[in-house]
Amino acid sequence: MSFTQKYADWFRRLLPSPFSIAVLLTLLTFLLAILVSDKSVPTLLIDWQTGLWKNDLLAFAFQMMLMLVLGHTLALSSFFDRSISFLIEPIKTTAQAAALVTFATILVAFVNWGLGLIFGAIIARKLGESFSKKEIPLNYPLIGAAGYVGLMVWHGGLSGSALAKVAEQGHLRSISMNASLPDAIYYSDTVFSLMNMVAFGLLIVIVPFVFYRLGKSTQSTIPNLTITPPPEGVKQELKGAERIDHLMILSKGIGLILIGLSFYIGLSYSGASLGFITPNFINFTMLAFCLLLHQNFHSFLKAVDQAIRGSSGILIQFPLYFGILALMQSGGLIELISNWFINISTPSTLPIFTFFSAGLVNIFVPSGGGQWAIQGPIILEAATKLNVPLNKMILALAYGDQLTNMLQPFWALPLLSITGLKAKDILPYTLILLLIGFVIFISCLIIF
């Protein structure tokens, strides 16, 4: 049995479903809270139950769901279908295909993680079908791994859960209860900071180059794929108000108006640099582009129905993470863990420890938003006491979280379903991605 097969089997044997992990983490946190807190069990239970339904955190869950659903919906638009077909038409070799898929997926995932996840899967599948039809050899598992690289970039991008939430007024204080924290940390200090732009620039140059070389040196065979037929429009007689859902001019007209409004909001904003970019602004802009790039409301809603299935994990798991946060706050665990980090860290090593701990936590909590809810208050408290820049600490968490997606196959499931590949097929190449990302992220955290 190969190493990658053993690795895939190990994950299946030792890690239950993400929901089961969330339940087990809740039980573990509850037991720890009982041990370290002087509060009674009924009090802790009431605090946990209250935390499940905290309004601002439930709004956070809904925002993250929309980011995934709208990004996925946009990837299913006819515009992206035509764009992908145009991009892959001149591609003739595995090396060219690997470079194209990694470059394009990194770029798209930086804009929206849901869009990048599905875009990478679709372009990998279409390349496989194209090479199969033309009977050209292709290292299809390498291309599948290339389509997954966006999950190593997303949390440092525009839709990164932690980065988007800290840009909202009052969010930092609401999850940490620390009055000394700023009202918000804007995208100019996180997404578009010098450190993050250098990391992104290195990724978008080095990863395509390495995968281009892998495409030249690895074995290729003609993919045996069934060509996905183009969707056929179902002819039906439209009556009365049904015609509204199929009016192209209506959906595209409203989409243009909303895009114009997004630009107006950005250009007329007079507050802190890029302070207008919040989860609500991102989702509003994504909705506008969905309406513009889909043929009509009917096409848009049909894509939403398909995309919303992927958000079920956020819907059902996030309240459990919020309950864990409430237990940690009520039982004094946040202060205890923060003090432990402070005792073993210096201002220069705290971001490094945060990076490693975030990578470890992501294996068990494969959700950037859920991880921020649990780990965010701890790193904010530790950073405040050691006077480490908050933006650097938040990015350290984001880097660690996104990096181990190359180990944790949970978010690869949509890609595997679309491409027809198995986890063991892409793991040898995602491990290479992990090594590249590790060197880049650690170097940036040390240098900056």
C-alpha positions as CSV (number, residue, x, y, z in Angstrom):
1,M,0.0,0.0,0.0
2,S,1.4,3.4,-1.0
3,F,2.1,6.2,1.5
4,T,-0.7,8.4,0.2
5,Q,-3.2,5.5,0.4
6,K,-2.2,4.9,4.0
7,Y,-2.4,8.6,4.7
8,A,-5.9,8.8,3.2
9,D,-7.0,5.7,5.2
10,W,-5.6,7.2,8.4
11,F,-7.7,10.4,8.0
12,R,-10.8,8.3,7.4
13,R,-10.2,6.1,10.5
14,L,-9.1,8.7,13.0
15,L,-11.2,11.7,12.1
16,P,-15.0,11.6,12.3
17,S,-17.2,14.1,10.5
18,P,-16.6,17.8,11.3
19,F,-20.0,17.9,13.1
20,S,-18.9,15.0,15.4
21,I,-15.6,16.8,16.0
22,A,-17.5,20.0,17.0
23,V,-19.6,17.9,19.5
24,L,-16.5,16.2,21.0
25,L,-14.7,19.6,21.3
26,T,-17.8,21.0,23.1
27,L,-17.7,18.1,25.6
28,L,-13.9,18.5,26.1
29,T,-14.3,22.3,26.6
30,F,-17.1,21.7,29.1
31,L,-15.0,19.3,31.1
32,L,-12.1,21.7,31.2
33,A,-14.4,24.5,32.2
34,I,-15.6,22.4,35.1
35,L,-12.0,21.7,36.2
36,V,-10.7,25.3,36.1
37,S,-13.8,27.3,36.9
38,D,-15.6,27.9,40.2
39,K,-18.9,28.1,38.5
40,S,-21.5,25.4,38.9
41,V,-22.4,22.9,36.1
42,P,-25.9,24.3,35.6
43,T,-24.4,27.8,35.3
44,L,-21.9,26.7,32.7
45,L,-24.7,24.9,30.8
46,I,-26.8,28.0,30.7
47,D,-23.8,30.1,29.5
48,W,-23.2,27.5,26.8
49,Q,-26.8,27.5,25.7
50,T,-26.9,31.3,25.6
51,G,-23.7,31.4,23.5
52,L,-25.2,29.2,20.9
53,W,-27.6,31.9,19.8
54,K,-25.6,35.1,20.3
55,N,-27.0,37.5,17.7
56,D,-23.8,39.0,16.4
57,L,-22.1,35.6,16.0
58,L,-25.2,34.2,14.3
59,A,-24.9,37.1,11.9
60,F,-21.3,36.1,11.3
61,A,-22.3,32.6,10.5
62,F,-24.9,33.8,7.9
63,Q,-22.3,36.1,6.4
64,M,-19.9,33.2,5.9
65,M,-22.6,31.1,4.4
66,L,-23.4,33.8,1.9
67,M,-19.7,34.2,1.0
68,L,-19.6,30.5,0.1
69,V,-23.0,30.3,-1.6
70,L,-22.6,33.5,-3.7
71,G,-19.0,32.5,-4.7
72,H,-20.1,29.1,-5.8
73,T,-23.1,30.5,-7.6
74,L,-20.9,32.9,-9.5
75,A,-18.6,30.0,-10.5
76,L,-21.7,28.3,-12.0
77,S,-22.5,31.3,-14.2
78,S,-22.4,31.1,-18.0
79,F,-19.7,33.8,-18.0
80,F,-17.3,31.7,-16.0
81,D,-18.1,28.6,-18.1
82,R,-17.2,30.5,-21.3
83,S,-14.2,32.1,-19.7
84,I,-12.8,28.7,-18.6
85,S,-13.4,27.3,-22.1
86,F,-11.5,30.2,-23.6
87,L,-8.6,29.8,-21.2
88,I,-8.1,26.1,-21.7
89,E,-8.4,26.1,-25.5
90,P,-4.7,26.7,-26.4
91,I,-3.4,24.4,-23.6
92,K,-1.6,21.4,-25.1
93,T,0.7,20.0,-22.3
94,T,0.4,19.0,-18.7
95,A,3.0,21.6,-17.8
96,Q,1.0,24.4,-19.4
97,A,-2.2,23.1,-17.8
98,A,-0.7,23.0,-14.3
99,A,0.7,26.5,-14.5
100,L,-2.6,27.9,-15.8
101,V,-4.7,26.2,-13.2
102,T,-2.6,27.2,-10.2
103,F,-2.2,30.8,-11.4
104,A,-5.9,31.3,-12.2
105,T,-7.1,29.5,-9.0
106,I,-4.8,31.5,-6.7
107,L,-6.0,34.7,-8.3
108,V,-9.7,33.8,-8.1
109,A,-9.5,32.4,-4.5
110,F,-7.9,35.6,-3.3
111,V,-11.2,37.3,-4.3
112,N,-13.6,34.8,-2.8
113,W,-12.9,31.3,-1.4
114,G,-16.2,29.8,-2.5
115,L,-15.6,31.0,-6.0
116,G,-12.0,29.8,-6.0
117,L,-13.0,26.4,-4.7
118,I,-15.5,25.7,-7.4
119,F,-13.6,27.5,-10.2
120,G,-10.5,25.4,-9.5
121,A,-12.5,22.2,-9.6
122,I,-14.4,23.2,-12.8
123,I,-11.3,24.3,-14.7
124,A,-9.5,21.0,-13.7
125,R,-12.4,19.0,-14.9
126,K,-12.7,20.8,-18.2
127,L,-9.0,20.4,-18.9
128,G,-9.3,16.7,-18.2
129,E,-12.3,16.4,-20.6
130,S,-10.5,18.5,-23.3
131,F,-7.3,16.3,-23.1
132,S,-9.5,13.2,-23.1
133,K,-11.4,14.3,-26.2
134,K,-8.2,15.3,-28.0
135,E,-6.4,12.1,-26.8
136,I,-3.5,14.1,-25.3
137,P,-1.6,12.7,-22.3
138,L,-2.3,14.6,-19.0
139,N,-1.2,14.1,-15.4
140,Y,-4.8,14.6,-14.2
141,P,-4.1,14.2,-10.5
142,L,-1.6,17.0,-10.7
143,I,-4.2,19.2,-12.3
144,G,-6.7,18.3,-9.6
145,A,-4.2,19.3,-6.9
146,A,-3.6,22.6,-8.8
147,G,-7.3,23.3,-8.7
148,Y,-7.3,22.9,-4.9
149,V,-4.5,25.4,-4.3
150,G,-7.0,28.2,-3.7
151,L,-7.7,26.8,-0.2
152,M,-4.0,27.7,0.7
153,V,-4.6,31.3,-0.2
154,W,-8.2,32.2,0.7
155,H,-7.8,33.2,4.4
156,G,-5.4,35.9,3.4
157,G,-7.7,37.2,0.7
158,L,-10.8,39.4,0.5
159,S,-13.2,36.7,1.9
160,G,-10.9,35.5,4.7
161,S,-13.2,34.9,7.7
162,A,-11.0,36.5,10.4
163,L,-9.8,39.4,8.2
164,A,-13.4,40.2,7.1
165,K,-14.8,40.1,10.6
166,V,-12.1,42.3,12.3
167,A,-12.9,45.0,9.7
168,E,-16.3,45.3,11.2
169,Q,-16.8,48.0,13.8
170,G,-17.0,46.6,17.4
171,H,-16.4,42.9,16.5
172,L,-13.0,42.7,18.2
173,R,-14.4,43.8,21.6
174,S,-17.5,41.7,21.2
175,I,-15.6,38.4,21.1
176,S,-12.8,39.3,23.6
177,M,-14.4,41.6,26.1
178,N,-11.2,43.7,26.1
179,A,-11.9,47.4,26.1
180,S,-8.4,48.3,25.0
181,L,-8.8,46.7,21.5
182,P,-9.4,49.0,18.5
183,D,-12.9,49.3,17.0
184,A,-11.7,47.6,13.8
185,I,-8.6,46.4,11.9
186,Y,-9.1,47.3,8.2
187,Y,-8.1,45.6,5.0
188,S,-5.3,48.1,4.5
189,D,-3.5,46.5,7.5
190,T,-4.4,42.9,6.8
191,V,-5.3,41.9,3.2
192,F,-3.3,44.7,1.6
193,S,-0.5,44.9,4.2
194,L,3.1,44.7,2.8
195,M,3.6,41.3,4.5
196,N,0.5,39.7,3.0
197,M,1.1,41.2,-0.5
198,V,4.6,39.8,-0.5
199,A,3.3,36.4,0.6
200,F,0.6,36.5,-2.1
201,G,3.1,37.6,-4.7
202,L,5.5,34.8,-3.9
203,L,2.7,32.2,-4.0
204,I,1.3,33.4,-7.4
205,V,4.9,33.2,-8.9
206,I,6.5,30.2,-7.2
207,V,3.5,27.8,-7.2
208,P,2.8,28.0,-11.0
209,F,6.5,27.6,-11.7
210,V,6.9,24.6,-9.5
211,F,3.8,22.9,-10.9
212,Y,5.0,23.7,-14.5
213,R,8.2,21.9,-13.7
214,L,6.2,19.0,-12.1
215,G,4.1,18.8,-15.3
216,K,7.3,18.4,-17.3
217,S,8.8,15.7,-15.1
218,T,5.9,13.6,-14.1
219,Q,4.1,10.8,-16.0
220,S,1.0,11.6,-18.0
221,T,-1.7,9.4,-19.5
222,I,-4.7,10.1,-21.6
223,P,-7.6,10.8,-19.1
224,N,-10.6,8.5,-19.3
225,L,-13.3,10.9,-18.7
226,T,-16.9,11.2,-19.8
227,I,-17.5,14.5,-21.5
228,T,-20.0,16.5,-19.5
229,P,-22.8,17.5,-21.9
230,P,-23.8,21.2,-22.0
231,P,-26.9,22.0,-20.0
232,E,-30.0,21.8,-22.2
233,G,-32.6,24.5,-21.8
234,V,-36.0,23.0,-20.9
235,K,-38.5,24.5,-23.2
236,Q,-41.6,25.4,-21.3
237,E,-44.5,27.7,-21.9
238,L,-44.1,30.7,-19.6
239,K,-47.3,32.3,-18.3
240,G,-47.9,35.6,-16.8
241,A,-45.5,36.6,-14.0
242,E,-43.3,33.5,-14.8
243,R,-41.7,35.6,-17.6
244,I,-40.1,37.9,-15.1
245,D,-37.7,35.2,-13.8
246,H,-36.5,34.6,-17.4
247,L,-36.1,38.3,-18.4
248,M,-32.4,38.8,-19.1
249,I,-32.6,42.5,-19.3
250,L,-34.1,42.7,-15.8
251,S,-31.4,40.6,-14.0
252,K,-28.5,42.2,-15.8
253,G,-30.0,45.7,-15.4
254,I,-30.3,45.2,-11.6
255,G,-26.9,43.7,-11.5
256,L,-25.3,46.7,-13.2
257,I,-27.1,49.1,-10.9
258,L,-25.9,47.2,-7.8
259,I,-22.3,47.1,-9.1
260,G,-22.5,50.9,-9.7
261,L,-23.7,51.3,-6.1
262,S,-20.8,49.2,-4.8
263,F,-18.4,51.5,-6.6
264,Y,-20.2,54.5,-5.3
265,I,-19.9,53.2,-1.7
266,G,-16.2,52.6,-2.1
267,L,-15.4,55.9,-3.9
268,S,-17.5,58.1,-1.5
269,Y,-16.2,56.4,1.7
270,S,-14.4,59.0,3.8
271,G,-13.4,56.9,6.8
272,A,-10.3,54.8,7.6
273,S,-8.4,53.3,4.6
274,L,-10.5,50.6,3.0
275,G,-12.8,50.6,6.0
276,F,-15.8,50.1,3.7
277,I,-14.8,46.5,2.9
278,T,-16.7,44.4,5.3
279,P,-18.4,41.0,5.0
280,N,-21.7,42.8,4.1
281,F,-20.0,44.8,1.4
282,I,-18.3,41.7,0.0
283,N,-21.6,39.8,-0.1
284,F,-23.4,42.7,-1.7
285,T,-20.8,43.0,-4.4
286,M,-20.9,39.3,-5.0
287,L,-24.7,39.3,-5.3
288,A,-24.4,42.1,-7.8
289,F,-22.0,40.2,-10.0
290,C,-24.1,37.0,-9.7
291,L,-27.2,38.9,-11.1
292,L,-25.1,40.5,-13.9
293,L,-23.3,37.3,-15.0
294,H,-26.1,34.8,-14.9
295,Q,-28.6,34.8,-17.8
296,N,-31.6,35.6,-15.7
297,F,-33.2,35.2,-12.2
298,H,-34.1,31.6,-13.1
299,S,-30.5,30.7,-13.9
300,F,-29.3,32.5,-10.7
301,L,-31.8,30.7,-8.4
302,K,-31.0,27.3,-10.0
303,A,-27.3,27.9,-9.3
304,V,-28.1,29.0,-5.7
305,D,-30.1,25.7,-5.1
306,Q,-27.0,23.8,-6.2
307,A,-24.5,25.9,-4.3
308,I,-26.4,26.1,-1.0
309,R,-25.8,22.4,-0.3
310,G,-22.1,23.1,0.4
311,S,-23.0,25.6,3.2
312,S,-24.8,23.1,5.5
313,G,-21.7,22.6,7.6
314,I,-21.5,26.3,8.4
315,L,-25.2,26.3,9.3
316,I,-25.2,23.5,11.8
317,Q,-21.6,23.6,13.1
318,F,-21.1,27.4,13.8
319,P,-23.5,27.6,16.7
320,L,-21.5,24.8,18.4
321,Y,-18.3,26.8,18.0
322,F,-20.1,29.8,19.5
323,G,-21.1,27.7,22.4
324,I,-17.5,26.6,22.8
325,L,-16.4,30.2,22.8
326,A,-19.0,31.0,25.5
327,L,-17.8,28.1,27.7
328,M,-14.2,29.3,27.3
329,Q,-15.1,32.9,28.3
330,S,-17.4,31.8,31.2
331,G,-14.9,29.2,32.5
332,G,-11.8,31.4,32.3
333,L,-10.2,29.1,29.7
334,I,-9.3,32.0,27.4
335,E,-7.3,33.8,30.1
336,L,-5.6,30.5,31.1
337,I,-4.6,29.6,27.6
338,S,-3.5,33.1,26.8
339,N,-1.3,33.3,29.9
340,W,0.3,30.0,28.8
341,F,1.1,31.4,25.4
342,I,2.5,34.5,27.0
343,N,4.7,32.5,29.4
344,I,6.3,30.5,26.5
345,S,6.5,33.3,24.0
346,T,8.3,36.5,23.2
347,P,7.0,39.3,20.9
348,S,9.0,37.7,18.0
349,T,7.9,34.1,18.6
350,L,4.2,34.6,19.4
351,P,3.2,34.9,15.7
352,I,5.2,31.7,14.9
353,F,3.5,29.8,17.7
354,T,0.1,31.2,16.6
355,F,0.8,30.0,13.0
356,F,1.6,26.4,14.2
357,S,-1.3,26.3,16.6
358,A,-3.7,27.5,13.9
359,G,-2.5,24.8,11.5
360,L,-3.1,22.2,14.2
361,V,-6.5,23.5,15.1
362,N,-7.6,23.5,11.4
363,I,-7.1,19.8,11.2
364,F,-9.8,19.3,13.8
365,V,-11.9,22.5,13.0
366,P,-11.8,22.7,9.2
367,S,-13.6,26.1,9.2
368,G,-11.8,29.4,9.2
369,G,-14.8,31.1,10.7
370,G,-15.3,28.5,13.4
371,Q,-11.6,28.6,14.2
372,W,-11.6,32.4,14.5
373,A,-14.5,32.1,17.0
374,I,-12.6,29.7,19.2
375,Q,-8.9,30.9,18.7
376,G,-9.4,34.6,18.0
377,P,-10.0,35.7,21.5
378,I,-7.0,33.8,22.7
379,I,-4.5,35.4,20.3
380,L,-6.0,38.9,20.8
381,E,-5.5,38.6,24.5
382,A,-1.9,37.3,24.1
383,A,-1.0,39.9,21.5
384,T,-2.3,42.7,23.6
385,K,-0.2,41.7,26.7
386,L,3.0,41.1,24.7
387,N,2.4,44.2,22.5
388,V,2.5,42.3,19.2
389,P,0.8,44.0,16.3
390,L,-2.8,42.6,16.1
391,N,-2.8,42.6,12.3
392,K,0.3,40.4,12.2
393,M,-1.3,38.0,14.7
394,I,-4.5,37.7,12.7
395,L,-2.6,37.0,9.5
396,A,-0.5,34.4,11.4
397,L,-3.7,32.6,12.3
398,A,-5.0,32.9,8.7
399,Y,-1.8,31.5,7.3
400,G,-1.7,28.5,9.6
401,D,-5.4,27.8,9.0
402,Q,-5.2,27.9,5.3
403,L,-1.9,26.0,5.0
404,T,-3.1,22.7,6.6
405,N,-6.0,22.6,4.1
406,M,-3.4,20.9,2.0
407,L,-3.3,18.1,4.6
408,Q,-7.0,18.1,5.7
409,P,-9.1,16.7,2.8
410,F,-12.4,18.1,4.1
411,W,-12.7,21.1,1.7
412,A,-11.3,18.9,-1.2
413,L,-14.6,17.0,-1.3
414,P,-16.4,19.3,-3.8
415,L,-13.3,19.2,-6.1
416,L,-13.1,15.4,-5.8
417,S,-16.7,15.1,-6.7
418,I,-16.5,17.3,-9.7
419,T,-13.2,15.9,-11.0
420,G,-13.8,12.3,-10.2
421,L,-10.5,12.0,-8.5
422,K,-9.8,10.5,-5.1
423,A,-8.0,12.1,-2.1
424,K,-5.0,9.7,-2.5
425,D,-4.6,10.9,-6.1
426,I,-4.0,14.6,-5.2
427,L,-2.3,14.2,-1.8
428,P,1.3,13.7,-3.1
429,Y,1.0,17.1,-4.9
430,T,-0.9,19.0,-2.1
431,L,1.9,18.0,0.2
432,I,4.3,19.8,-2.1
433,L,2.0,22.8,-1.9
434,L,2.1,22.6,1.9
435,L,5.9,22.7,1.8
436,I,5.9,25.7,-0.5
437,G,3.4,27.5,1.6
438,F,5.2,26.7,4.8
439,V,8.5,28.2,3.6
440,I,6.7,31.4,2.3
441,F,4.5,32.0,5.3
442,I,7.1,31.3,7.9
443,S,9.6,33.5,6.1
444,C,7.2,36.4,5.9
445,L,6.3,36.1,9.6
446,I,10.0,36.2,10.5
447,I,11.1,39.0,8.2
448,F,8.2,41.4,8.7
